[in-house]
Amino acid sequence: MVDTKITLLFAASALVLAGCAGGADRASEQQVVNEEGEVVEICRIEKPTGSHIGRRVCRTPEEMEANREAAEGELDRQRRGDNYQNW
């Protein structure tokens, strides 16, 4: 009886630790390079808002830079309080 409780305790602990370690892959990126050694695509796991299921998304370095600049511009606009949008 005591051995069963200890086994269940260790199993539950392992599951909790495995769940905590699962978030580390969000920050990992994988680069796809061509024969010349140039980065062609950057792939990473992204979790859409409202979902716990990640999906692999690949973009070119130019797309990554454009997305970063657009996000920074949007943050700057919100910090200034400029809520007007050109529709």
mmCIF file as gemmi writes it, N, C-alpha and C atoms, coordinates in Angstrom:
data_model
loop_
_atom_site.group_PDB
_atom_site.id
_atom_site.type_symbol
_atom_site.label_atom_id
_atom_site.label_alt_id
_atom_site.label_comp_id
_atom_site.label_asym_id
_atom_site.label_entity_id
_atom_site.label_seq_id
_atom_site.pdbx_PDB_ins_code
_atom_site.Cartn_x
_atom_site.Cartn_y
_atom_site.Cartn_z
_atom_site.occupancy
_atom_site.B_iso_or_equiv
_atom_site.pdbx_formal_charge
_atom_site.auth_seq_id
_atom_site.auth_asym_id
_atom_site.pdbx_PDB_model_num
ATOM 1 N N . MET Axp A 1 ? 0.826 -1.197 0 1 0 ? 1 A 1
ATOM 2 C CA . MET Axp A 1 ? 0 0 0 1 0 ? 1 A 1
ATOM 3 C C . MET Axp A 1 ? 0.87 1.261 0 1 0 ? 1 A 1
ATOM 4 N N . VAL Axp A 2 ? 1.893 1.281 0.828 1 0 ? 2 A 1
ATOM 5 C CA . VAL Axp A 2 ? 2.785 2.432 0.898 1 0 ? 2 A 1
ATOM 6 C C . VAL Axp A 2 ? 3.583 2.559 -0.393 1 0 ? 2 A 1
ATOM 7 N N . ASP Axp A 3 ? 4.007 1.435 -0.95 1 0 ? 3 A 1
ATOM 8 C CA . ASP Axp A 3 ? 4.751 1.458 -2.216 1 0 ? 3 A 1
ATOM 9 C C . ASP Axp A 3 ? 3.901 2.031 -3.347 1 0 ? 3 A 1
ATOM 10 N N . THR Axp A 4 ? 2.631 1.722 -3.365 1 0 ? 4 A 1
ATOM 11 C CA . THR Axp A 4 ? 1.727 2.242 -4.391 1 0 ? 4 A 1
ATOM 12 C C . THR Axp A 4 ? 1.583 3.75 -4.264 1 0 ? 4 A 1
ATOM 13 N N . LYS Axp A 5 ? 1.475 4.246 -3.047 1 0 ? 5 A 1
ATOM 14 C CA . LYS Axp A 5 ? 1.35 5.687 -2.827 1 0 ? 5 A 1
ATOM 15 C C . LYS Axp A 5 ? 2.617 6.414 -3.256 1 0 ? 5 A 1
ATOM 16 N N . ILE Axp A 6 ? 3.765 5.849 -2.95 1 0 ? 6 A 1
ATOM 17 C CA . ILE Axp A 6 ? 5.028 6.462 -3.338 1 0 ? 6 A 1
ATOM 18 C C . ILE Axp A 6 ? 5.163 6.472 -4.859 1 0 ? 6 A 1
ATOM 19 N N . THR Axp A 7 ? 4.783 5.37 -5.498 1 0 ? 7 A 1
ATOM 20 C CA . THR Axp A 7 ? 4.841 5.284 -6.96 1 0 ? 7 A 1
ATOM 21 C C . THR Axp A 7 ? 3.932 6.321 -7.595 1 0 ? 7 A 1
ATOM 22 N N . LEU Axp A 8 ? 2.714 6.467 -7.063 1 0 ? 8 A 1
ATOM 23 C CA . LEU Axp A 8 ? 1.783 7.465 -7.59 1 0 ? 8 A 1
ATOM 24 C C . LEU Axp A 8 ? 2.299 8.879 -7.362 1 0 ? 8 A 1
ATOM 25 N N . LEU Axp A 9 ? 2.931 9.118 -6.229 1 0 ? 9 A 1
ATOM 26 C CA . LEU Axp A 9 ? 3.498 10.429 -5.939 1 0 ? 9 A 1
ATOM 27 C C . LEU Axp A 9 ? 4.606 10.776 -6.94 1 0 ? 9 A 1
ATOM 28 N N . PHE Axp A 10 ? 5.483 9.83 -7.212 1 0 ? 10 A 1
ATOM 29 C CA . PHE Axp A 10 ? 6.548 10.065 -8.188 1 0 ? 10 A 1
ATOM 30 C C . PHE Axp A 10 ? 5.988 10.26 -9.593 1 0 ? 10 A 1
ATOM 31 N N . ALA Axp A 11 ? 4.971 9.496 -9.961 1 0 ? 11 A 1
ATOM 32 C CA . ALA Axp A 11 ? 4.364 9.635 -11.282 1 0 ? 11 A 1
ATOM 33 C C . ALA Axp A 11 ? 3.708 11.008 -11.438 1 0 ? 11 A 1
ATOM 34 N N . ALA Axp A 12 ? 2.996 11.446 -10.402 1 0 ? 12 A 1
ATOM 35 C CA . ALA Axp A 12 ? 2.353 12.763 -10.451 1 0 ? 12 A 1
ATOM 36 C C . ALA Axp A 12 ? 3.399 13.869 -10.529 1 0 ? 12 A 1
ATOM 37 N N . SER Axp A 13 ? 4.485 13.723 -9.764 1 0 ? 13 A 1
ATOM 38 C CA . SER Axp A 13 ? 5.561 14.723 -9.804 1 0 ? 13 A 1
ATOM 39 C C . SER Axp A 13 ? 6.19 14.801 -11.188 1 0 ? 13 A 1
ATOM 40 N N . ALA Axp A 14 ? 6.393 13.646 -11.812 1 0 ? 14 A 1
ATOM 41 C CA . ALA Axp A 14 ? 6.978 13.628 -13.152 1 0 ? 14 A 1
ATOM 42 C C . ALA Axp A 14 ? 6.063 14.322 -14.157 1 0 ? 14 A 1
ATOM 43 N N . LEU Axp A 15 ? 4.766 14.113 -14.049 1 0 ? 15 A 1
ATOM 44 C CA . LEU Axp A 15 ? 3.824 14.769 -14.959 1 0 ? 15 A 1
ATOM 45 C C . LEU Axp A 15 ? 3.815 16.282 -14.763 1 0 ? 15 A 1
ATOM 46 N N . VAL Axp A 16 ? 3.863 16.724 -13.529 1 0 ? 16 A 1
ATOM 47 C CA . VAL Axp A 16 ? 3.875 18.165 -13.255 1 0 ? 16 A 1
ATOM 48 C C . VAL Axp A 16 ? 5.142 18.793 -13.817 1 0 ? 16 A 1
ATOM 49 N N . LEU Axp A 17 ? 6.274 18.16 -13.589 1 0 ? 17 A 1
ATOM 50 C CA . LEU Axp A 17 ? 7.534 18.703 -14.108 1 0 ? 17 A 1
ATOM 51 C C . LEU Axp A 17 ? 7.568 18.686 -15.627 1 0 ? 17 A 1
ATOM 52 N N . ALA Axp A 18 ? 7.023 17.665 -16.237 1 0 ? 18 A 1
ATOM 53 C CA . ALA Axp A 18 ? 6.982 17.608 -17.699 1 0 ? 18 A 1
ATOM 54 C C . ALA Axp A 18 ? 6.1 18.725 -18.248 1 0 ? 18 A 1
ATOM 55 N N . GLY Axp A 19 ? 5.005 19.025 -17.575 1 0 ? 19 A 1
ATOM 56 C CA . GLY Axp A 19 ? 4.13 20.109 -18.003 1 0 ? 19 A 1
ATOM 57 C C . GLY Axp A 19 ? 4.797 21.461 -17.897 1 0 ? 19 A 1
ATOM 58 N N . CYS Axp A 20 ? 5.601 21.66 -16.861 1 0 ? 20 A 1
ATOM 59 C CA . CYS Axp A 20 ? 6.307 22.923 -16.678 1 0 ? 20 A 1
ATOM 60 C C . CYS Axp A 20 ? 7.391 23.108 -17.731 1 0 ? 20 A 1
ATOM 61 N N . ALA Axp A 21 ? 8.013 22.035 -18.138 1 0 ? 21 A 1
ATOM 62 C CA . ALA Axp A 21 ? 9.095 22.115 -19.115 1 0 ? 21 A 1
ATOM 63 C C . ALA Axp A 21 ? 8.561 22.288 -20.528 1 0 ? 21 A 1
ATOM 64 N N . GLY Axp A 22 ? 7.281 22.096 -20.751 1 0 ? 22 A 1
ATOM 65 C CA . GLY Axp A 22 ? 6.722 22.149 -22.096 1 0 ? 22 A 1
ATOM 66 C C . GLY Axp A 22 ? 6.715 23.523 -22.727 1 0 ? 22 A 1
ATOM 67 N N . GLY Axp A 23 ? 6.78 24.604 -21.953 1 0 ? 23 A 1
ATOM 68 C CA . GLY Axp A 23 ? 6.718 25.944 -22.509 1 0 ? 23 A 1
ATOM 69 C C . GLY Axp A 23 ? 8.023 26.426 -23.109 1 0 ? 23 A 1
ATOM 70 N N . ALA Axp A 24 ? 9.088 25.694 -22.929 1 0 ? 24 A 1
ATOM 71 C CA . ALA Axp A 24 ? 10.397 26.155 -23.393 1 0 ? 24 A 1
ATOM 72 C C . ALA Axp A 24 ? 10.519 26.16 -24.907 1 0 ? 24 A 1
ATOM 73 N N . ASP Axp A 25 ? 9.73 25.334 -25.599 1 0 ? 25 A 1
ATOM 74 C CA . ASP Axp A 25 ? 9.879 25.239 -27.051 1 0 ? 25 A 1
ATOM 75 C C . ASP Axp A 25 ? 9.309 26.448 -27.788 1 0 ? 25 A 1
ATOM 76 N N . ARG Axp A 26 ? 8.564 27.319 -27.112 1 0 ? 26 A 1
ATOM 77 C CA . ARG Axp A 26 ? 8.013 28.497 -27.79 1 0 ? 26 A 1
ATOM 78 C C . ARG Axp A 26 ? 9.114 29.429 -28.261 1 0 ? 26 A 1
ATOM 79 N N . ALA Axp A 27 ? 10.169 29.535 -27.502 1 0 ? 27 A 1
ATOM 80 C CA . ALA Axp A 27 ? 11.224 30.468 -27.844 1 0 ? 27 A 1
ATOM 81 C C . ALA Axp A 27 ? 12.235 29.879 -28.823 1 0 ? 27 A 1
ATOM 82 N N . SER Axp A 28 ? 12.188 28.581 -29.028 1 0 ? 28 A 1
ATOM 83 C CA . SER Axp A 28 ? 13.189 27.966 -29.895 1 0 ? 28 A 1
ATOM 84 C C . SER Axp A 28 ? 12.868 28.248 -31.365 1 0 ? 28 A 1
ATOM 85 N N . GLU Axp A 29 ? 13.905 28.52 -32.097 1 0 ? 29 A 1
ATOM 86 C CA . GLU Axp A 29 ? 13.779 28.772 -33.531 1 0 ? 29 A 1
ATOM 87 C C . GLU Axp A 29 ? 14.691 27.817 -34.285 1 0 ? 29 A 1
ATOM 88 N N . GLN Axp A 30 ? 14.264 27.463 -35.474 1 0 ? 30 A 1
ATOM 89 C CA . GLN Axp A 30 ? 15.06 26.617 -36.337 1 0 ? 30 A 1
ATOM 90 C C . GLN Axp A 30 ? 15.253 27.36 -37.651 1 0 ? 30 A 1
ATOM 91 N N . GLN Axp A 31 ? 16.486 27.465 -38.077 1 0 ? 31 A 1
ATOM 92 C CA . GLN Axp A 31 ? 16.775 28.178 -39.311 1 0 ? 31 A 1
ATOM 93 C C . GLN Axp A 31 ? 16.998 27.195 -40.449 1 0 ? 31 A 1
ATOM 94 N N . VAL Axp A 32 ? 16.4 27.498 -41.594 1 0 ? 32 A 1
ATOM 95 C CA . VAL Axp A 32 ? 16.589 26.704 -42.802 1 0 ? 32 A 1
ATOM 96 C C . VAL Axp A 32 ? 17.557 27.477 -43.691 1 0 ? 32 A 1
ATOM 97 N N . VAL Axp A 33 ? 18.663 26.847 -44.066 1 0 ? 33 A 1
ATOM 98 C CA . VAL Axp A 33 ? 19.683 27.513 -44.874 1 0 ? 33 A 1
ATOM 99 C C . VAL Axp A 33 ? 19.796 26.824 -46.232 1 0 ? 33 A 1
ATOM 100 N N . ASN Axp A 34 ? 20.249 27.595 -47.225 1 0 ? 34 A 1
ATOM 101 C CA . ASN Axp A 34 ? 20.468 27.03 -48.555 1 0 ? 34 A 1
ATOM 102 C C . ASN Axp A 34 ? 21.911 26.564 -48.686 1 0 ? 34 A 1
ATOM 103 N N . GLU Axp A 35 ? 22.312 26.165 -49.896 1 0 ? 35 A 1
ATOM 104 C CA . GLU Axp A 35 ? 23.653 25.628 -50.115 1 0 ? 35 A 1
ATOM 105 C C . GLU Axp A 35 ? 24.752 26.647 -49.84 1 0 ? 35 A 1
ATOM 106 N N . GLU Axp A 36 ? 24.459 27.932 -50.015 1 0 ? 36 A 1
ATOM 107 C CA . GLU Axp A 36 ? 25.448 28.98 -49.781 1 0 ? 36 A 1
ATOM 108 C C . GLU Axp A 36 ? 25.553 29.367 -48.308 1 0 ? 36 A 1
ATOM 109 N N . GLY Axp A 37 ? 24.721 28.777 -47.468 1 0 ? 37 A 1
ATOM 110 C CA . GLY Axp A 37 ? 24.754 29.087 -46.042 1 0 ? 37 A 1
ATOM 111 C C . GLY Axp A 37 ? 23.885 30.277 -45.654 1 0 ? 37 A 1
ATOM 112 N N . GLU Axp A 38 ? 23.066 30.767 -46.586 1 0 ? 38 A 1
ATOM 113 C CA . GLU Axp A 38 ? 22.171 31.893 -46.298 1 0 ? 38 A 1
ATOM 114 C C . GLU Axp A 38 ? 20.888 31.378 -45.656 1 0 ? 38 A 1
ATOM 115 N N . VAL Axp A 39 ? 20.39 32.123 -44.68 1 0 ? 39 A 1
ATOM 116 C CA . VAL Axp A 39 ? 19.141 31.753 -44.014 1 0 ? 39 A 1
ATOM 117 C C . VAL Axp A 39 ? 17.989 32.031 -44.971 1 0 ? 39 A 1
ATOM 118 N N . VAL Axp A 40 ? 17.234 30.983 -45.303 1 0 ? 40 A 1
ATOM 119 C CA . VAL Axp A 40 ? 16.111 31.101 -46.226 1 0 ? 40 A 1
ATOM 120 C C . VAL Axp A 40 ? 14.802 31.267 -45.463 1 0 ? 40 A 1
ATOM 121 N N . GLU Axp A 41 ? 14.643 30.499 -44.393 1 0 ? 41 A 1
ATOM 122 C CA . GLU Axp A 41 ? 13.439 30.565 -43.571 1 0 ? 41 A 1
ATOM 123 C C . GLU Axp A 41 ? 13.82 30.41 -42.106 1 0 ? 41 A 1
ATOM 124 N N . ILE Axp A 42 ? 12.959 30.975 -41.254 1 0 ? 42 A 1
ATOM 125 C CA . ILE Axp A 42 ? 13.082 30.794 -39.812 1 0 ? 42 A 1
ATOM 126 C C . ILE Axp A 42 ? 11.764 30.183 -39.352 1 0 ? 42 A 1
ATOM 127 N N . CYS Axp A 43 ? 11.865 29.014 -38.719 1 0 ? 43 A 1
ATOM 128 C CA . CYS Axp A 43 ? 10.673 28.304 -38.272 1 0 ? 43 A 1
ATOM 129 C C . CYS Axp A 43 ? 10.648 28.263 -36.748 1 0 ? 43 A 1
ATOM 130 N N . ARG Axp A 44 ? 9.449 28.386 -36.195 1 0 ? 44 A 1
ATOM 131 C CA . ARG Axp A 44 ? 9.288 28.252 -34.754 1 0 ? 44 A 1
ATOM 132 C C . ARG Axp A 44 ? 7.871 27.821 -34.438 1 0 ? 44 A 1
ATOM 133 N N . ILE Axp A 45 ? 7.696 27.359 -33.218 1 0 ? 45 A 1
ATOM 134 C CA . ILE Axp A 45 ? 6.381 26.923 -32.75 1 0 ? 45 A 1
ATOM 135 C C . ILE Axp A 45 ? 5.682 28.131 -32.137 1 0 ? 45 A 1
ATOM 136 N N . GLU Axp A 46 ? 4.492 28.44 -32.629 1 0 ? 46 A 1
ATOM 137 C CA . GLU Axp A 46 ? 3.705 29.55 -32.098 1 0 ? 46 A 1
ATOM 138 C C . GLU Axp A 46 ? 2.365 29.018 -31.625 1 0 ? 46 A 1
ATOM 139 N N . LYS Axp A 47 ? 1.921 29.537 -30.493 1 0 ? 47 A 1
ATOM 140 C CA . LYS Axp A 47 ? 0.617 29.172 -29.957 1 0 ? 47 A 1
ATOM 141 C C . LYS Axp A 47 ? -0.341 30.321 -30.205 1 0 ? 47 A 1
ATOM 142 N N . PRO Axp A 48 ? -1.362 30.105 -31.02 1 0 ? 48 A 1
ATOM 143 C CA . PRO Axp A 48 ? -2.336 31.176 -31.265 1 0 ? 48 A 1
ATOM 144 C C . PRO Axp A 48 ? -3.037 31.581 -29.976 1 0 ? 48 A 1
ATOM 145 N N . THR Axp A 49 ? -3.491 32.809 -29.92 1 0 ? 49 A 1
ATOM 146 C CA . THR Axp A 49 ? -4.211 33.303 -28.753 1 0 ? 49 A 1
ATOM 147 C C . THR Axp A 49 ? -5.434 32.426 -28.499 1 0 ? 49 A 1
ATOM 148 N N . GLY Axp A 50 ? -5.581 31.991 -27.26 1 0 ? 50 A 1
ATOM 149 C CA . GLY Axp A 50 ? -6.725 31.168 -26.888 1 0 ? 50 A 1
ATOM 150 C C . GLY Axp A 50 ? -6.517 29.686 -27.11 1 0 ? 50 A 1
ATOM 151 N N . SER Axp A 51 ? -5.318 29.278 -27.486 1 0 ? 51 A 1
ATOM 152 C CA . SER Axp A 51 ? -5.055 27.871 -27.753 1 0 ? 51 A 1
ATOM 153 C C . SER Axp A 51 ? -3.798 27.427 -27.013 1 0 ? 51 A 1
ATOM 154 N N . HIS Axp A 52 ? -3.789 26.193 -26.591 1 0 ? 52 A 1
ATOM 155 C CA . HIS Axp A 52 ? -2.62 25.611 -25.967 1 0 ? 52 A 1
ATOM 156 C C . HIS Axp A 52 ? -1.854 24.751 -26.965 1 0 ? 52 A 1
ATOM 157 N N . ILE Axp A 53 ? -2.379 24.636 -28.159 1 0 ? 53 A 1
ATOM 158 C CA . ILE Axp A 53 ? -1.768 23.782 -29.167 1 0 ? 53 A 1
ATOM 159 C C . ILE Axp A 53 ? -0.898 24.639 -30.071 1 0 ? 53 A 1
ATOM 160 N N . GLY Axp A 54 ? 0.386 24.372 -30.049 1 0 ? 54 A 1
ATOM 161 C CA . GLY Axp A 54 ? 1.312 25.12 -30.885 1 0 ? 54 A 1
ATOM 162 C C . GLY Axp A 54 ? 1.315 24.609 -32.308 1 0 ? 54 A 1
ATOM 163 N N . ARG Axp A 55 ? 1.7 25.485 -33.222 1 0 ? 55 A 1
ATOM 164 C CA . ARG Axp A 55 ? 1.814 25.059 -34.606 1 0 ? 55 A 1
ATOM 165 C C . ARG Axp A 55 ? 3.07 25.665 -35.194 1 0 ? 55 A 1
ATOM 166 N N . ARG Axp A 56 ? 3.718 24.926 -36.057 1 0 ? 56 A 1
ATOM 167 C CA . ARG Axp A 56 ? 4.975 25.359 -36.648 1 0 ? 56 A 1
ATOM 168 C C . ARG Axp A 56 ? 4.687 26.391 -37.737 1 0 ? 56 A 1
ATOM 169 N N . VAL Axp A 57 ? 5.365 27.513 -37.627 1 0 ? 57 A 1
ATOM 170 C CA . VAL Axp A 57 ? 5.2 28.601 -38.589 1 0 ? 57 A 1
ATOM 171 C C . VAL Axp A 57 ? 6.584 28.95 -39.128 1 0 ? 57 A 1
ATOM 172 N N . CYS Axp A 58 ? 6.703 29.021 -40.456 1 0 ? 58 A 1
ATOM 173 C CA . CYS Axp A 58 ? 7.975 29.364 -41.094 1 0 ? 58 A 1
ATOM 174 C C . CYS Axp A 58 ? 7.802 30.659 -41.885 1 0 ? 58 A 1
ATOM 175 N N . ARG Axp A 59 ? 8.778 31.551 -41.715 1 0 ? 59 A 1
ATOM 176 C CA . ARG Axp A 59 ? 8.759 32.835 -42.427 1 0 ? 59 A 1
ATOM 177 C C . ARG Axp A 59 ? 10.164 33.137 -42.921 1 0 ? 59 A 1
ATOM 178 N N . THR Axp A 60 ? 10.251 33.992 -43.929 1 0 ? 60 A 1
ATOM 179 C CA . THR Axp A 60 ? 11.553 34.442 -44.396 1 0 ? 60 A 1
ATOM 180 C C . THR Axp A 60 ? 12.097 35.469 -43.408 1 0 ? 60 A 1
ATOM 181 N N . PRO Axp A 61 ? 13.406 35.685 -43.403 1 0 ? 61 A 1
ATOM 182 C CA . PRO Axp A 61 ? 13.96 36.72 -42.514 1 0 ? 61 A 1
ATOM 183 C C . PRO Axp A 61 ? 13.352 38.095 -42.784 1 0 ? 61 A 1
ATOM 184 N N . GLU Axp A 62 ? 13.043 38.387 -44.042 1 0 ? 62 A 1
ATOM 185 C CA . GLU Axp A 62 ? 12.434 39.671 -44.386 1 0 ? 62 A 1
ATOM 186 C C . GLU Axp A 62 ? 11.041 39.793 -43.769 1 0 ? 62 A 1
ATOM 187 N N . GLU Axp A 63 ? 10.262 38.704 -43.816 1 0 ? 63 A 1
ATOM 188 C CA . GLU Axp A 63 ? 8.937 38.722 -43.203 1 0 ? 63 A 1
ATOM 189 C C . GLU Axp A 63 ? 9.029 38.882 -41.692 1 0 ? 63 A 1
ATOM 190 N N . MET Axp A 64 ? 10.007 38.21 -41.081 1 0 ? 64 A 1
ATOM 191 C CA . MET Axp A 64 ? 10.189 38.339 -39.635 1 0 ? 64 A 1
ATOM 192 C C . MET Axp A 64 ? 10.506 39.783 -39.265 1 0 ? 64 A 1
ATOM 193 N N . GLU Axp A 65 ? 11.388 40.415 -40.037 1 0 ? 65 A 1
ATOM 194 C CA . GLU Axp A 65 ? 11.761 41.809 -39.764 1 0 ? 65 A 1
ATOM 195 C C . GLU Axp A 65 ? 10.573 42.745 -39.981 1 0 ? 65 A 1
ATOM 196 N N . ALA Axp A 66 ? 9.802 42.515 -41.038 1 0 ? 66 A 1
ATOM 197 C CA . ALA Axp A 66 ? 8.628 43.349 -41.309 1 0 ? 66 A 1
ATOM 198 C C . ALA Axp A 66 ? 7.596 43.204 -40.191 1 0 ? 66 A 1
ATOM 199 N N . ASN Axp A 67 ? 7.386 41.981 -39.707 1 0 ? 67 A 1
ATOM 200 C CA . ASN Axp A 67 ? 6.445 41.763 -38.596 1 0 ? 67 A 1
ATOM 201 C C . ASN Axp A 67 ? 6.933 42.451 -37.33 1 0 ? 67 A 1
ATOM 202 N N . ARG Axp A 68 ? 8.231 42.375 -37.067 1 0 ? 68 A 1
ATOM 203 C CA . ARG Axp A 68 ? 8.787 43.015 -35.874 1 0 ? 68 A 1
ATOM 204 C C . ARG Axp A 68 ? 8.608 44.525 -35.946 1 0 ? 68 A 1
ATOM 205 N N . GLU Axp A 69 ? 8.896 45.116 -37.112 1 0 ? 69 A 1
ATOM 206 C CA . GLU Axp A 69 ? 8.746 46.563 -37.271 1 0 ? 69 A 1
ATOM 207 C C . GLU Axp A 69 ? 7.288 46.994 -37.148 1 0 ? 69 A 1
ATOM 208 N N . ALA Axp A 70 ? 6.372 46.192 -37.707 1 0 ? 70 A 1
ATOM 209 C CA . ALA Axp A 70 ? 4.949 46.52 -37.608 1 0 ? 70 A 1
ATOM 210 C C . ALA Axp A 70 ? 4.482 46.464 -36.151 1 0 ? 70 A 1
ATOM 211 N N . ALA Axp A 71 ? 4.948 45.473 -35.414 1 0 ? 71 A 1
ATOM 212 C CA . ALA Axp A 71 ? 4.564 45.349 -34.009 1 0 ? 71 A 1
ATOM 213 C C . ALA Axp A 71 ? 5.118 46.512 -33.195 1 0 ? 71 A 1
ATOM 214 N N . GLU Axp A 72 ? 6.375 46.883 -33.453 1 0 ? 72 A 1
ATOM 215 C CA . GLU Axp A 72 ? 6.953 48.026 -32.743 1 0 ? 72 A 1
ATOM 216 C C . GLU Axp A 72 ? 6.208 49.311 -33.073 1 0 ? 72 A 1
ATOM 217 N N . GLY Axp A 73 ? 5.825 49.486 -34.342 1 0 ? 73 A 1
ATOM 218 C CA . GLY Axp A 73 ? 5.062 50.668 -34.727 1 0 ? 73 A 1
ATOM 219 C C . GLY Axp A 73 ? 3.717 50.725 -34.04 1 0 ? 73 A 1
ATOM 220 N N . GLU Axp A 74 ? 3.056 49.585 -33.935 1 0 ? 74 A 1
ATOM 221 C CA . GLU Axp A 74 ? 1.759 49.535 -33.26 1 0 ? 74 A 1
ATOM 222 C C . GLU Axp A 74 ? 1.91 49.849 -31.772 1 0 ? 74 A 1
ATOM 223 N N . LEU Axp A 75 ? 2.954 49.317 -31.137 1 0 ? 75 A 1
ATOM 224 C CA . LEU Axp A 75 ? 3.186 49.63 -29.72 1 0 ? 75 A 1
ATOM 225 C C . LEU Axp A 75 ? 3.457 51.115 -29.525 1 0 ? 75 A 1
ATOM 226 N N . ASP Axp A 76 ? 4.273 51.694 -30.399 1 0 ? 76 A 1
ATOM 227 C CA . ASP Axp A 76 ? 4.553 53.132 -30.307 1 0 ? 76 A 1
ATOM 228 C C . ASP Axp A 76 ? 3.273 53.95 -30.468 1 0 ? 76 A 1
ATOM 229 N N . ARG Axp A 77 ? 2.444 53.568 -31.424 1 0 ? 77 A 1
ATOM 230 C CA . ARG Axp A 77 ? 1.192 54.278 -31.667 1 0 ? 77 A 1
ATOM 231 C C . ARG Axp A 77 ? 0.289 54.213 -30.443 1 0 ? 77 A 1
ATOM 232 N N . GLN Axp A 78 ? 0.216 53.052 -29.806 1 0 ? 78 A 1
ATOM 233 C CA . GLN Axp A 78 ? -0.63 52.91 -28.618 1 0 ? 78 A 1
ATOM 234 C C . GLN Axp A 78 ? -0.06 53.68 -27.432 1 0 ? 78 A 1
ATOM 235 N N . ARG Axp A 79 ? 1.251 53.718 -27.301 1 0 ? 79 A 1
ATOM 236 C CA . ARG Axp A 79 ? 1.868 54.475 -26.207 1 0 ? 79 A 1
ATOM 237 C C . ARG Axp A 79 ? 1.606 55.976 -26.344 1 0 ? 79 A 1
ATOM 238 N N . ARG Axp A 80 ? 1.583 56.466 -27.596 1 0 ? 80 A 1
ATOM 239 C CA . ARG Axp A 80 ? 1.313 57.89 -27.835 1 0 ? 80 A 1
ATOM 240 C C . ARG Axp A 80 ? -0.151 58.228 -27.618 1 0 ? 80 A 1
ATOM 241 N N . GLY Axp A 81 ? -0.997 57.218 -27.626 1 0 ? 81 A 1
ATOM 242 C CA . GLY Axp A 81 ? -2.421 57.47 -27.479 1 0 ? 81 A 1
ATOM 243 C C . GLY Axp A 81 ? -3.087 57.817 -28.794 1 0 ? 81 A 1
ATOM 244 N N . ASP Axp A 82 ? -2.413 57.526 -29.898 1 0 ? 82 A 1
ATOM 245 C CA . ASP Axp A 82 ? -2.942 57.799 -31.224 1 0 ? 82 A 1
ATOM 246 C C . ASP Axp A 82 ? -3.844 56.653 -31.63 1 0 ? 82 A 1
ATOM 247 N N . ASN Axp A 83 ? -5.142 56.777 -31.337 1 0 ? 83 A 1
ATOM 248 C CA . ASN Axp A 83 ? -6.071 55.698 -31.626 1 0 ? 83 A 1
ATOM 249 C C . ASN Axp A 83 ? -6.762 55.849 -32.965 1 0 ? 83 A 1
ATOM 250 N N . TYR Axp A 84 ? -6.437 56.903 -33.684 1 0 ? 84 A 1
ATOM 251 C CA . TYR Axp A 84 ? -7.049 57.118 -34.995 1 0 ? 84 A 1
ATOM 252 C C . TYR Axp A 84 ? -6.437 56.17 -36.001 1 0 ? 84 A 1
ATOM 253 N N . GLN Axp A 85 ? -7.287 55.527 -36.782 1 0 ? 85 A 1
ATOM 254 C CA . GLN Axp A 85 ? -6.806 54.626 -37.81 1 0 ? 85 A 1
ATOM 255 C C . GLN Axp A 85 ? -7.26 55.136 -39.175 1 0 ? 85 A 1
ATOM 256 N N . ASN Axp A 86 ? -6.389 55.037 -40.135 1 0 ? 86 A 1
ATOM 257 C CA . ASN Axp A 86 ? -6.743 55.43 -41.505 1 0 ? 86 A 1
ATOM 258 C C . ASN Axp A 86 ? -7.422 54.262 -42.193 1 0 ? 86 A 1
ATOM 259 N N . TRP Axp A 87 ? -8.726 54.336 -42.28 1 0 ? 87 A 1
ATOM 260 C CA . TRP Axp A 87 ? -9.48 53.252 -42.922 1 0 ? 87 A 1
ATOM 261 C C . TRP Axp A 87 ? -9.763 53.638 -44.3 1 0 ? 87 A 1
